[in-house]
Amino acid sequence: MSKFQVILIGIFVVCIILGVILFATYRGSNNVEALPTITIWGTFSESTISTLIQQINNDRSTPISINYVKKSQASFDKDFIEALARGQGPDAILIPQDMMVRHADKITPIPINVLTERDFKNAYIAEAELYFTNSGTLAIPFTIDPLMMYWNRDIFTNAGLAVPPRYWDEFENIIKLVNLKDANGNIRRSALSLGEMSNISHSREVLSSLFIQAGNPITVRGNGIQSTLGNENSASTQAAVTFFTQYSNPRDKLYSWNRSLPTSKSWFLSGNLATYFGFASELFDIRAKNSNIDFDVAPFPQARNGKNRVTYGTMYGFSIVRTASDQGGTYTILQTLTSPDALSILNKITYLPPVRRDMIATGSTDSYQVIFYDSALVSKGWLDTNPAKSGAIFANLIENITSGRTSVYEAVQTAHNTLDLALQNP
């Protein structure tokens, strides 16, 4: 080896040893130990974090002290980078998994000897494995918000339908019984909202679910983060987008949606959409905005012959910032915030399912939580570098197909190449 390589390897080994020593000192949460006051920035609800800290401290002889700063998702990147440049960054961040990759170089991974791969997989649901790398864990999972299917019970009952669909192919019969058009052929009631991107709430996440159900992870770790939409995965992507776009084709028997309609959530709230694909966190918002709708919640539909059940999940995790003045103390506080006791409190505050397998295994007697828990287990996400860019790429993919500008194959390859470029240039 060259002298440069020897020096580089030496520096790398020293960094590993220092990291191990740093975290080994703080492997457990000591209720008596005096801990530092830390600052956490995040895009998660400020009131939720405040309530959680307050309730945690009710049972501690030595309270934890956290200054939590809520940032909008749109301004987080700029504010975070500028604060680090000034030497005024936070000690930890709390962001969704699709924002994590572009900040990985600013995060201190939790060493593998402190949180091993086996312990991590035993503790957390499958989607959490997005956080695990060869260098260690980039974030400690905090909460999961799975994509669900809300269904209007009155519409189903009046159509003679007793239960919501479990599989996508069941919608063919539901569409026959539910869809309603006026004399001019305008859609007045729909069974579901698929086929467009601009007026379908969470369209990026809905389409992501279909890709992953088709067996396409969308991105993988390689030389950086790489797209899997095209090349050898092109067939699965083509199948997913063909399925998605058929519902906006006026010549298709399954035609149920077009871009002239309101957003899918508002159409559901007005009582004109039989099913709405939204997150578990929207339950109380839907109820508050229209208490007259008799609705229920069901799992996100699946492919009947699909290998695995899948729904998209938005996962939040705590990451330690490299510039944190006391990384060991920060880690101990984050352990406290993500302990089973703390996550049990969080579940009561947010009504969201836990990220820990042992907590899901205990089950729930709540009629909604039972479904949320099950959906948490099958939740999947993907590594992105810029959700706004990928959402625009997905929108162009669908628009190229529905407009007839390109073939499905060409649209998929264009999306694949564009996403690959965007992943390298967030």
C-alpha positions in Angstrom: 0.0 0.0 0.0 1.1 3.6 -0.6 1.9 5.9 2.3 -1.2 7.9 1.6 -3.4 4.7 1.9 -1.7 3.7 5.2 -2.4 7.2 6.6 -6.0 7.2 5.4 -6.7 3.7 6.9 -5.1 4.9 10.1 -7.3 7.9 10.3 -10.4 5.7 9.6 -9.4 3.2 12.3 -8.9 6.0 14.9 -12.3 7.5 14.0 -14.0 4.1 14.6 -12.2 3.7 17.9 -13.2 7.2 19.1 -16.8 6.6 18.0 -17.0 3.3 19.9 -15.5 4.8 23.0 -17.9 7.8 22.7 -21.0 5.7 22.5 -19.9 2.9 24.8 -19.9 5.3 27.7 -23.6 6.0 27.1 -25.1 2.6 26.3 -27.9 2.9 28.8 -30.2 5.6 30.1 -29.5 6.4 33.7 -32.4 8.1 35.5 -30.0 9.7 38.0 -27.3 10.7 35.6 -27.1 14.5 34.9 -27.6 14.9 31.2 -27.0 17.9 29.0 -29.7 20.1 27.5 -29.8 19.3 23.8 -31.4 21.1 20.9 -33.4 19.0 18.3 -34.6 20.3 15.0 -37.3 18.5 13.1 -40.4 18.6 10.9 -42.5 16.6 13.4 -45.2 18.2 15.4 -43.9 20.6 18.1 -46.9 20.1 20.4 -46.5 16.3 20.3 -42.8 16.5 21.2 -43.5 18.9 24.0 -46.3 16.7 25.5 -44.1 13.6 25.2 -41.2 15.2 27.0 -43.5 16.5 29.8 -45.0 13.1 30.3 -41.6 11.3 30.3 -40.3 13.7 32.9 -43.3 13.0 35.2 -41.7 9.6 35.9 -38.0 10.7 36.1 -36.1 11.9 39.1 -33.8 13.8 36.8 -35.7 15.4 34.0 -34.4 15.4 30.4 -34.1 18.9 29.0 -34.7 19.4 25.2 -35.1 22.5 23.1 -37.2 21.3 20.2 -37.4 23.6 17.2 -40.1 22.8 14.6 -39.0 23.5 11.0 -41.1 23.4 7.8 -40.0 20.7 5.4 -39.5 23.3 2.7 -37.0 25.4 4.8 -35.4 22.6 6.8 -32.4 22.0 4.4 -31.5 25.6 4.0 -31.8 26.4 7.7 -29.9 23.3 8.8 -27.0 23.8 6.4 -26.7 27.5 7.2 -26.8 26.8 11.0 -24.0 24.2 10.7 -21.9 26.7 8.7 -22.3 29.2 11.6 -21.5 26.6 14.2 -25.0 26.9 15.6 -26.6 23.6 14.5 -28.7 21.3 16.6 -27.5 18.3 18.4 -30.0 16.0 16.7 -32.6 16.1 14.0 -36.0 14.4 13.6 -37.0 14.1 9.9 -38.8 11.5 7.7 -36.8 8.8 6.0 -37.0 10.5 2.5 -35.1 13.5 3.8 -32.4 11.6 5.6 -30.0 10.6 2.7 -29.0 14.1 1.7 -28.0 14.8 5.3 -26.2 11.5 5.9 -22.8 13.3 5.7 -23.9 15.5 8.6 -25.0 12.6 10.8 -22.9 10.5 13.2 -23.9 6.8 12.8 -24.5 4.8 15.9 -21.7 2.2 15.8 -22.6 -1.4 15.0 -21.1 -2.7 18.3 -23.5 -0.4 20.2 -26.6 -1.2 18.2 -26.0 -4.4 16.3 -27.8 -5.4 13.1 -29.4 -8.4 14.8 -30.7 -6.3 17.7 -31.9 -3.6 15.3 -33.9 -6.1 13.2 -35.3 -7.8 16.2 -36.4 -4.5 17.7 -37.9 -2.6 14.7 -40.3 -3.1 11.8 -38.9 -3.8 8.4 -39.0 -0.2 7.0 -36.6 0.8 9.7 -33.8 -1.1 7.9 -33.5 1.9 5.6 -31.6 3.5 8.5 -29.1 0.7 8.8 -25.8 0.9 7.0 -22.4 -0.8 7.1 -21.2 2.2 9.1 -23.9 1.9 11.7 -27.5 3.2 12.2 -28.2 6.6 10.8 -31.3 7.2 12.9 -33.2 5.7 15.8 -36.8 4.9 14.6 -39.4 7.0 16.4 -42.8 6.7 14.6 -44.5 5.3 11.5 -47.5 6.7 9.6 -48.8 4.0 7.2 -50.9 4.7 4.1 -54.4 3.4 4.7 -57.7 3.2 2.8 -60.6 5.2 4.2 -64.0 4.0 2.9 -67.5 5.6 2.9 -69.8 3.0 4.5 -72.9 4.7 3.3 -71.8 4.5 -0.4 -70.8 0.8 0.0 -74.1 -0.1 1.9 -76.3 1.7 -0.7 -74.5 -0.2 -3.5 -75.1 -3.5 -1.7 -71.5 -4.0 -0.7 -70.9 -5.3 2.8 -67.1 -5.0 3.1 -64.3 -2.9 1.6 -61.9 -4.4 -1.0 -58.8 -6.2 0.1 -57.4 -6.6 -3.4 -57.2 -4.3 -6.4 -59.1 -6.6 -8.7 -62.2 -6.3 -6.5 -62.6 -2.7 -7.6 -63.9 -3.7 -11.0 -67.2 -4.8 -9.5 -67.2 -1.9 -7.1 -66.8 0.6 -10.0 -69.8 -0.9 -11.7 -72.0 -0.4 -8.6 -70.6 2.9 -7.4 -69.5 5.1 -10.2 -72.0 7.7 -11.3 -72.0 10.0 -14.4 -74.4 12.7 -15.5 -76.0 13.0 -18.9 -72.9 14.6 -20.3 -70.6 11.8 -19.1 -69.1 13.9 -16.3 -68.1 11.9 -13.2 -70.3 12.6 -10.2 -69.3 9.8 -7.9 -66.2 7.6 -8.0 -65.2 4.3 -6.5 -61.5 5.3 -6.2 -58.9 7.9 -7.2 -56.1 6.7 -9.4 -54.7 7.7 -12.7 -53.6 11.3 -12.2 -51.1 13.0 -10.0 -52.1 16.6 -9.7 -55.4 16.1 -7.8 -54.7 12.9 -6.0 -53.6 13.4 -2.4 -50.3 11.7 -1.6 -50.0 10.6 -5.2 -46.2 10.1 -4.9 -46.8 7.8 -2.0 -49.7 5.9 -3.6 -47.6 5.3 -6.7 -44.6 4.3 -4.6 -46.8 1.6 -2.9 -47.8 0.2 -6.3 -44.1 0.1 -7.5 -43.1 -1.7 -4.3 -46.1 -4.1 -4.5 -44.9 -4.9 -8.0 -41.5 -5.9 -6.6 -39.6 -2.7 -7.5 -37.8 -1.0 -4.5 -37.5 2.3 -6.5 -34.0 2.9 -5.3 -31.1 0.9 -3.9 -27.8 1.7 -2.2 -24.9 1.2 -4.6 -22.5 3.8 -5.8 -24.6 6.3 -3.9 -28.4 5.9 -4.2 -29.5 4.6 -7.6 -32.9 4.3 -9.3 -34.4 0.9 -10.0 -37.3 2.2 -12.1 -35.8 1.2 -15.4 -33.4 -1.3 -16.9 -33.9 -4.8 -15.5 -36.8 -3.6 -13.3 -38.6 -1.8 -16.2 -41.2 -4.5 -16.6 -42.5 -4.2 -13.0 -42.5 -0.4 -13.3 -44.5 -0.6 -16.6 -47.0 -2.9 -15.0 -47.5 -0.6 -12.1 -48.0 2.6 -14.1 -50.2 0.8 -16.7 -52.4 -0.3 -13.8 -52.4 3.2 -12.3 -53.2 5.1 -15.5 -56.1 2.9 -16.6 -58.4 4.6 -14.1 -58.1 8.0 -15.9 -58.6 6.6 -19.4 -62.1 7.6 -20.6 -62.1 4.6 -23.0 -61.3 2.1 -20.3 -64.2 0.3 -18.5 -62.5 1.2 -15.1 -62.5 4.9 -15.9 -63.1 6.6 -12.5 -61.0 9.7 -12.2 -59.8 12.8 -14.2 -57.9 16.0 -13.5 -61.0 18.2 -13.5 -62.2 16.7 -10.2 -61.4 18.2 -6.8 -58.5 16.7 -4.8 -59.2 13.1 -3.7 -59.4 14.1 0.0 -62.0 16.9 -0.6 -64.0 14.6 -2.9 -64.1 12.0 -0.1 -65.1 14.6 2.4 -67.9 15.8 0.2 -69.3 12.2 0.1 -68.6 11.6 -3.6 -65.6 9.3 -3.4 -66.1 5.8 -2.0 -62.4 5.2 -1.0 -59.7 7.5 -0.1 -56.0 6.6 0.2 -54.6 8.6 3.1 -52.3 8.3 6.1 -53.3 6.9 9.5 -52.6 10.3 10.9 -55.5 11.8 9.0 -58.2 9.9 10.9 -59.2 12.7 13.3 -58.8 15.4 10.7 -61.3 13.6 8.4 -63.7 13.2 11.3 -63.3 16.9 12.3 -63.8 18.2 8.8 -67.1 16.3 8.1 -68.6 14.6 11.1 -71.6 13.5 8.9 -69.6 11.0 6.9 -70.0 7.4 8.1 -66.5 6.1 7.2 -64.2 3.4 8.4 -60.5 2.5 7.8 -59.1 -0.6 6.1 -55.6 -1.7 5.0 -54.3 -0.3 1.7 -55.4 -2.7 -1.1 -53.0 -5.4 -2.4 -52.3 -7.3 -5.6 -54.1 -10.7 -5.2 -51.1 -12.7 -6.3 -48.5 -10.4 -4.8 -45.5 -11.9 -3.1 -45.6 -9.6 -0.1 -48.2 -7.2 1.4 -47.0 -3.6 1.2 -48.1 -0.1 2.0 -46.1 3.1 2.0 -45.1 4.4 5.4 -43.7 7.7 6.5 -41.2 7.0 9.2 -39.5 9.5 11.4 -36.2 8.9 13.2 -33.8 10.7 15.5 -30.3 11.3 14.1 -27.2 12.6 16.0 -25.6 15.6 14.2 -21.8 15.3 13.8 -21.3 18.8 15.3 -23.2 17.9 18.5 -21.1 19.1 21.5 -22.0 16.0 23.6 -22.8 13.1 21.3 -22.8 10.5 24.0 -25.3 12.6 26.1 -27.4 13.2 23.1 -27.5 9.5 22.3 -28.7 8.7 25.9 -31.5 11.3 25.6 -32.6 9.9 22.3 -32.6 6.4 23.9 -35.0 7.8 26.4 -37.2 9.4 23.8 -37.4 6.1 21.8 -37.7 3.6 24.8 -40.8 1.3 24.9 -42.2 3.4 27.7 -41.8 6.7 25.7 -43.2 5.1 22.5 -46.2 3.9 24.5 -46.8 7.5 25.5 -46.3 8.6 21.9 -48.9 6.1 20.7 -51.5 7.6 23.1 -50.7 11.1 22.0 -50.6 10.6 18.3 -52.7 7.5 17.9 -50.0 6.2 15.4 -48.8 2.6 15.6 -45.4 1.9 17.2 -42.2 1.1 15.3 -41.1 -1.6 17.7 -42.0 -5.2 17.0 -42.5 -6.2 20.6 -45.0 -3.4 21.1 -47.0 -4.4 17.9 -46.9 -8.1 19.1 -48.8 -7.1 22.3 -51.7 -6.1 20.0 -54.5 -3.6 20.6 -58.2 -3.8 21.4 -58.9 -0.5 19.7 -60.8 -1.0 16.4 -58.6 1.5 14.5 -55.3 0.6 16.1 -55.7 -3.1 15.2 -55.6 -2.1 11.5 -52.8 0.5 12.0 -50.6 -2.0 13.9 -51.0 -4.5 11.0 -50.2 -1.8 8.4 -47.1 -0.7 10.3 -45.7 -4.2 10.0 -46.0 -4.2 6.2 -45.0 -0.5 5.7 -42.2 0.2 3.2 -40.4 3.3 2.2 -37.5 4.1 -0.1 -34.3 6.2 0.0 -34.8 9.5 -1.7 -32.7 12.7 -1.8 -35.4 15.2 -2.7 -39.1 14.2 -2.4 -40.2 17.3 -4.3 -38.0 16.3 -7.3 -39.1 12.7 -7.3 -42.7 13.7 -7.0 -42.3 15.9 -10.1 -40.5 13.0 -11.9 -43.4 10.6 -11.0 -45.9 13.3 -12.3 -44.0 13.6 -15.6 -43.9 9.8 -15.9 -47.7 9.6 -15.6 -48.3 12.6 -17.8 -46.2 11.3 -20.6 -48.3 8.1 -20.6 -51.8 9.6 -20.2 -51.1 12.3 -22.8 -49.8 9.7 -25.3 -46.5 11.6 -25.8 -44.5 8.5 -25.3 -44.9 4.7 -24.9 -45.0 3.3 -21.4 -41.5 1.8 -21.9 -40.0 5.2 -23.1 -41.8 7.0 -20.2 -40.3 4.6 -17.7 -36.8 4.8 -19.0 -37.0 8.6 -19.0 -38.2 8.6 -15.4 -35.4 6.1 -14.5 -32.7 8.3 -16.0 -34.1 11.5 -14.6 -34.5 10.0 -11.1 -30.9 8.7 -11.2 -29.6 12.1 -12.0 -31.8 13.8 -9.3 -30.5 11.3 -6.7 -26.9 12.3 -7.5 -27.8 16.0 -7.5 -30.3 16.6 -4.7 
